[in-house]
Amino acid sequence: MAVCEIISVGTEILLGNILDTNSRFLSRELAAMGISVFHRTTVGDNKERLAQAVRTALSRSDIVIATGGLGPTADDITKETCCEVMGSRLVFDEEAAARIRGYFSGQKRTMPESNFKQAYVPEDGVVFTNENGTAPGAGIKKNGKCLVVLPGPPFEMEPMFLKYVKPFLREYSGSVLVSSEIYTMGLGESAMAEAVSDLLELENPTVAPYCRMGEAFLRLTAMAENEERARELIKPVSDEIVRRLGNSVYGVDCGNIETRTVNLLKEKGLTLATAESCTAGLVAKRITDIPGASTVFKHGVITYANEVKVKVLGVDPGTLAAHGAVSEETALEMAAGIRRISGADIGVSVTGFAGPDADEEGKKPGLIYTAIDTADTRICKKTETGRNDRNYNRFVSASRALNLVREYAEKRGRTNEEQ
């Protein structure tokens, strides 16, 4: 199996001014091609340190991919340094120069002469066209090694890699890696892993537990001669995991709970409205982040003050007086109120203490109530995160509200065909 090293170039990355998302993207794409990434290096805009990083990478890897530092300024040194290490001469490329001129012309801008620096490419390499910017990429295969240089901006680098670099690296792809992810909510990582402990010992596919904010998930990865065979290896194991974990599984390869919920509501022909207190619109925001959410999302309100809960949602003042704003009773009335005023099939509400301080009654941060109201169901669930982290509590509360909607829709929803 071929081994690759990724070098991210830029002092701004080392200073923390920008986040290196290129390495993550490349690692995933290369893994899917059956190319292993054993090292990832970040180096600043310094010729000597960059040259040393490239030499080290070439000494231990078959492929080296460097991103960033292909611009027109003096500190953009990646292409020049990499070609020097590889013993490749840079030559002026008229076609690349014409593309750069055309880029500026299309934007009705005057091209600085310094941009012609980007038109120099390795004489013994392959040029990768930049269809979204001015800096072409390049690949060199020499002395049993392969070196690729790519622009730093992700909106330039990613399409260039997918269209041109993947075919360029095809000879190194002896097998295919395919991954599938099973997402759960309401289970901790350790409890989830314990339920499938025997499957964690498998070699192909491998099963690995992970966690993220308020959730746990399993990643299944299979290696095979092609994608179809890899998915055949994954399917029986995935099916067994879903069977064992039951309703804790909210989706397979869906990405996140909001995507799963919106797609499920579309499938079942259901509409949703939200009433939020402590999450301040985060549930509605996450729903509407998903393309096509307008077909299922009808209405959303943020009701922090008790008087607004009464005036807008129709919450009974007696309920607030007897039980408080953070209670099962109030959450249920909020959900019923938003369903009534919106005409949606499902009303969902969130009320709680996000923190970091306890309330005047001594209730601790992370105490959250989420509720739904439908024509045939009224459900409220209490969550205690045990954390003083305001952002964590708000995000997890929104996730639990979305999951409550998901659970209802899976059991009760109407399909589009039935309407």
C-alpha positions in Angstrom: 0.0 0.0 0.0 1.3 3.4 -0.9 2.1 5.9 1.9 1.5 9.6 1.6 2.5 12.6 3.7 0.7 15.9 3.7 2.6 19.2 4.2 0.5 22.3 5.0 2.5 25.5 4.2 1.8 28.8 5.8 2.9 30.8 8.8 -0.7 31.8 9.3 -1.6 28.2 10.1 1.1 28.0 12.7 -0.1 31.2 14.3 -3.6 29.9 14.5 -5.0 32.6 12.2 -6.6 30.0 9.9 -7.7 26.5 10.4 -6.1 23.8 8.3 -9.1 22.0 6.8 -7.1 20.9 3.7 -5.3 18.1 5.6 -8.5 16.6 6.8 -10.0 16.7 3.4 -7.0 15.1 1.8 -6.7 12.4 4.5 -10.2 11.3 3.9 -9.9 11.3 0.1 -6.6 9.4 0.2 -7.9 6.9 2.6 -10.8 6.2 0.3 -8.3 5.5 -2.5 -6.4 3.0 -0.3 -3.5 5.4 0.2 -2.3 5.6 3.8 -1.4 8.9 5.4 1.2 8.3 8.2 2.3 11.9 8.7 0.9 15.4 8.5 3.3 18.3 8.8 2.7 22.1 9.1 5.6 24.4 8.2 5.8 28.2 7.9 6.8 30.3 5.0 10.5 29.6 5.3 12.5 28.1 2.5 15.0 26.2 4.5 12.5 24.7 6.9 10.1 23.8 4.1 12.9 22.2 2.1 13.9 20.1 5.1 10.2 19.1 5.6 9.9 18.0 2.0 13.2 16.0 2.1 12.1 14.2 5.3 8.7 13.5 3.8 10.2 12.0 0.6 12.5 9.9 2.7 9.6 8.0 4.4 6.7 8.3 2.0 5.9 7.4 -1.6 3.8 10.5 -2.1 4.1 14.0 -0.7 1.3 16.5 -1.1 2.0 20.2 -0.2 -0.8 22.7 0.0 -0.5 26.5 0.2 2.2 28.9 -0.8 1.4 29.1 -4.6 0.5 32.7 -4.6 2.2 35.6 -6.4 4.0 37.2 -3.5 7.6 36.8 -2.3 6.6 34.6 0.7 4.9 32.1 -1.6 7.7 29.6 -2.0 6.2 26.2 -2.1 6.4 25.5 -5.8 10.0 26.8 -6.1 11.2 24.9 -3.0 9.6 21.6 -3.9 10.9 21.7 -7.4 14.4 22.5 -6.1 14.3 19.5 -3.8 13.0 17.2 -6.6 15.6 18.5 -9.1 12.9 19.9 -11.4 13.4 23.1 -13.4 10.6 25.7 -13.6 9.5 27.0 -17.0 7.0 29.6 -18.1 3.8 28.1 -19.3 1.9 30.2 -21.8 -1.4 28.3 -21.3 -1.2 28.9 -17.6 -0.5 32.5 -18.2 -3.5 32.8 -20.5 -5.7 31.3 -17.9 -4.5 33.8 -15.3 -5.1 36.7 -17.7 -8.6 35.4 -18.4 -9.3 35.1 -14.7 -8.6 38.8 -14.1 -10.3 39.8 -17.3 -13.5 37.9 -16.3 -13.6 39.8 -13.0 -12.9 43.1 -14.8 -9.7 43.6 -12.8 -6.2 44.7 -13.9 -3.7 41.8 -13.5 -0.6 42.7 -11.5 2.6 41.6 -13.2 3.5 39.6 -10.1 0.8 37.1 -11.0 2.9 35.8 -13.9 5.0 34.1 -11.2 2.2 31.6 -10.9 2.6 30.7 -14.6 5.9 28.9 -13.9 5.5 25.2 -13.8 7.8 22.2 -13.4 9.3 21.2 -16.8 9.0 17.5 -16.1 5.7 17.6 -14.3 1.9 17.6 -15.0 0.0 20.9 -14.6 -3.3 20.8 -12.8 -5.7 23.6 -14.0 -7.1 25.9 -11.4 -10.7 26.5 -12.4 -11.5 28.6 -9.4 -8.4 30.8 -9.0 -5.1 31.8 -10.5 -2.5 29.3 -9.1 -2.2 26.1 -11.0 -1.2 23.0 -9.2 1.5 20.5 -10.4 2.6 16.9 -9.9 6.0 15.4 -10.4 6.8 11.7 -10.5 10.6 11.1 -10.3 13.0 8.6 -8.9 10.2 6.5 -7.5 8.6 9.3 -5.6 5.6 11.5 -6.3 5.3 15.1 -5.3 2.1 17.2 -5.7 1.7 21.0 -5.0 -1.8 22.4 -4.6 -3.2 25.9 -3.8 -4.1 26.7 -0.2 -7.7 28.0 -0.4 -10.0 25.0 0.0 -12.4 26.2 -2.7 -9.5 26.0 -5.1 -7.7 23.0 -3.7 -10.7 20.6 -3.3 -12.1 20.6 -6.8 -8.6 20.5 -8.2 -7.8 17.4 -6.2 -11.0 15.6 -7.1 -10.8 16.4 -10.9 -7.1 16.2 -11.6 -5.0 14.8 -8.7 -7.1 11.6 -8.0 -6.6 10.3 -11.6 -2.9 11.3 -11.3 -2.5 9.2 -8.2 -4.6 6.3 -9.5 -1.6 4.0 -10.0 -0.9 4.1 -6.2 -4.4 3.0 -5.3 -4.1 -0.8 -5.0 -7.4 -1.1 -3.0 -10.3 0.9 -1.9 -11.3 2.0 1.6 -14.9 2.7 2.3 -16.3 4.0 5.6 -19.8 4.1 7.0 -20.9 5.8 10.2 -23.7 4.9 12.6 -24.9 7.8 14.7 -26.5 7.4 18.2 -28.0 9.7 20.8 -28.7 9.1 24.4 -25.8 6.6 24.7 -22.4 7.5 26.0 -19.4 6.3 24.1 -18.5 3.7 26.6 -22.0 2.2 26.8 -22.2 2.2 23.0 -18.8 0.5 22.7 -19.7 -2.1 25.4 -22.9 -3.1 23.4 -20.8 -4.0 20.4 -17.5 -4.9 22.1 -17.1 -8.2 20.2 -17.4 -6.3 16.9 -14.6 -3.9 17.8 -12.2 -6.8 17.3 -13.1 -7.3 13.6 -10.3 -6.7 11.1 -12.3 -6.1 7.9 -14.4 -4.2 8.4 -12.9 -2.4 11.4 -15.4 -0.9 13.9 -14.2 2.1 15.9 -16.2 4.2 18.5 -16.1 8.0 18.6 -17.9 10.8 20.4 -18.9 14.3 19.6 -20.9 16.9 21.4 -23.8 15.1 23.0 -23.5 12.1 20.7 -21.6 8.9 20.1 -21.0 7.1 16.8 -19.3 4.1 15.2 -17.2 4.2 12.1 -17.0 1.0 10.0 -14.2 0.9 7.5 -13.7 -1.9 5.0 -10.9 -2.5 2.5 -11.6 -4.3 -0.8 -10.8 -4.4 -4.5 -13.7 -2.0 -5.2 -16.3 0.0 -3.5 -19.1 -2.5 -4.1 -17.2 -5.3 -2.4 -16.3 -3.0 0.5 -19.9 -2.1 1.1 -20.8 -5.8 1.0 -18.4 -6.4 3.9 -19.8 -3.4 5.8 -23.6 -4.2 5.5 -24.0 -7.2 7.7 -22.0 -5.7 10.5 -23.9 -2.4 10.2 -27.2 -4.2 10.3 -26.2 -6.1 13.4 -25.0 -2.9 15.2 -28.3 -1.1 14.4 -30.2 -4.2 15.7 -28.3 -4.1 19.0 -28.5 -0.4 19.6 -32.1 0.0 18.6 -33.8 3.4 18.8 -30.6 4.9 20.1 -29.5 4.9 16.4 -30.8 8.0 14.7 -29.2 7.5 11.4 -26.6 5.8 9.2 -24.4 8.0 7.0 -26.7 10.9 7.5 -24.1 13.3 8.8 -26.0 14.9 11.7 -29.4 14.8 13.5 -30.7 17.9 11.7 -30.2 16.4 8.3 -31.8 13.1 9.4 -34.8 15.0 11.0 -35.5 17.2 8.0 -35.2 14.4 5.5 -37.5 12.2 7.6 -40.1 15.0 7.9 -40.0 15.4 4.1 -40.4 11.6 3.6 -43.3 11.5 6.0 -45.0 14.7 4.8 -44.9 16.3 8.2 -44.4 20.0 9.2 -42.7 21.4 12.3 -42.7 24.6 14.4 -40.3 25.5 17.3 -40.7 27.4 20.5 -37.3 28.0 22.2 -36.2 29.5 25.4 -32.6 28.6 26.5 -31.5 27.6 23.0 -32.5 31.0 21.5 -33.4 29.8 18.1 -30.7 27.2 17.7 -33.1 24.4 16.9 -34.7 26.5 14.1 -31.3 27.6 12.9 -30.0 24.0 12.6 -33.2 22.9 10.8 -32.9 25.7 8.3 -29.3 25.0 7.7 -30.5 22.0 5.7 -31.4 22.6 2.0 -35.1 22.2 1.4 -36.1 22.8 5.0 -38.7 25.3 3.9 -40.9 22.4 2.9 -41.2 21.2 6.5 -40.4 24.1 8.7 -43.4 26.5 9.3 -42.7 28.8 12.2 -40.3 29.5 15.1 -40.4 31.7 18.1 -37.9 32.6 20.9 -39.7 33.2 24.2 -37.2 34.0 26.9 -39.4 36.2 29.1 -42.4 34.6 30.9 -44.8 37.3 29.7 -43.9 36.4 26.1 -44.5 32.7 26.8 -48.0 33.8 28.0 -48.8 36.3 25.3 -47.4 34.5 22.3 -47.7 30.8 23.1 -50.6 30.9 25.5 -48.8 29.3 28.4 -51.0 29.5 31.5 -49.7 32.0 34.1 -50.7 29.5 36.7 -48.4 26.9 35.3 -45.5 29.3 35.4 -46.3 30.3 39.0 -46.7 26.7 40.2 -43.9 25.0 38.3 -41.6 27.7 36.9 -40.4 28.4 33.4 -38.0 25.4 33.5 -40.4 22.5 34.0 -42.1 19.7 32.2 -45.5 21.4 32.5 -44.2 24.6 30.8 -42.4 22.8 28.1 -45.5 20.9 27.2 -47.6 24.1 27.0 -45.0 25.8 24.9 -45.0 22.9 22.4 -48.8 22.9 22.3 -48.9 26.7 21.8 -46.5 26.8 18.9 -48.4 24.0 17.2 -51.6 25.8 17.6 -50.5 29.2 16.3 -48.4 27.7 13.4 -50.7 25.0 12.2 -47.8 22.6 12.0 -48.1 18.9 12.5 -45.5 18.9 15.3 -44.7 21.6 17.8 -41.4 21.2 19.7 -40.2 23.2 22.6 -37.0 23.7 24.7 -36.7 25.4 28.1 -33.9 25.1 30.6 -30.8 26.5 32.3 -27.9 26.8 29.9 -25.6 28.1 32.6 -23.0 28.7 33.7 -24.7 29.9 36.9 -27.5 28.2 38.8 -30.9 29.9 38.9 -32.3 31.7 42.0 -34.0 28.4 43.1 -30.7 26.6 43.0 -31.5 24.5 39.9 -28.2 23.6 38.2 -27.0 24.5 34.7 -27.7 21.7 32.2 -31.3 21.0 33.4 -33.3 21.0 30.2 -36.8 20.0 29.2 -37.7 19.3 25.6 -41.3 18.5 24.5 -43.3 17.8 21.5 -47.0 18.2 20.9 -48.9 16.6 18.0 -52.5 15.6 17.3 -52.0 12.2 19.1 -48.9 12.6 21.2 -47.6 14.8 24.1 -44.1 13.9 25.3 -41.6 15.7 27.5 -38.1 14.6 28.3 -35.8 15.8 31.0 -32.1 16.1 30.5 -29.4 16.9 33.0 -26.0 17.3 31.3 -24.1 18.0 34.5 -22.0 20.6 32.8 -21.6 24.3 33.3 -20.7 24.9 29.7 -23.3 27.2 28.2 -22.5 26.4 24.6 -22.5 22.7 25.2 -25.8 22.7 27.0 -27.5 24.8 24.3 -26.2 22.6 21.5 -27.1 19.3 23.2 -30.5 20.6 24.1 -31.2 21.5 20.5 -29.9 18.0 19.4 -32.3 16.3 21.9 -35.2 18.4 20.7 -34.5 17.4 17.1 -34.1 13.7 18.1 -37.5 13.9 19.9 -39.0 15.0 16.6 -37.1 12.2 14.8 -38.4 9.6 17.1 -42.0 10.7 16.7 -41.7 11.0 12.9 -40.3 7.5 12.5 -43.2 5.9 14.5 -46.2 8.1 13.6 -45.5 10.0 10.4 -47.4 9.7 7.1 -45.5 8.9 4.0 -46.0 11.1 1.0 -47.6 8.2 -0.9 -50.2 7.8 1.8 -51.4 11.5 1.6 
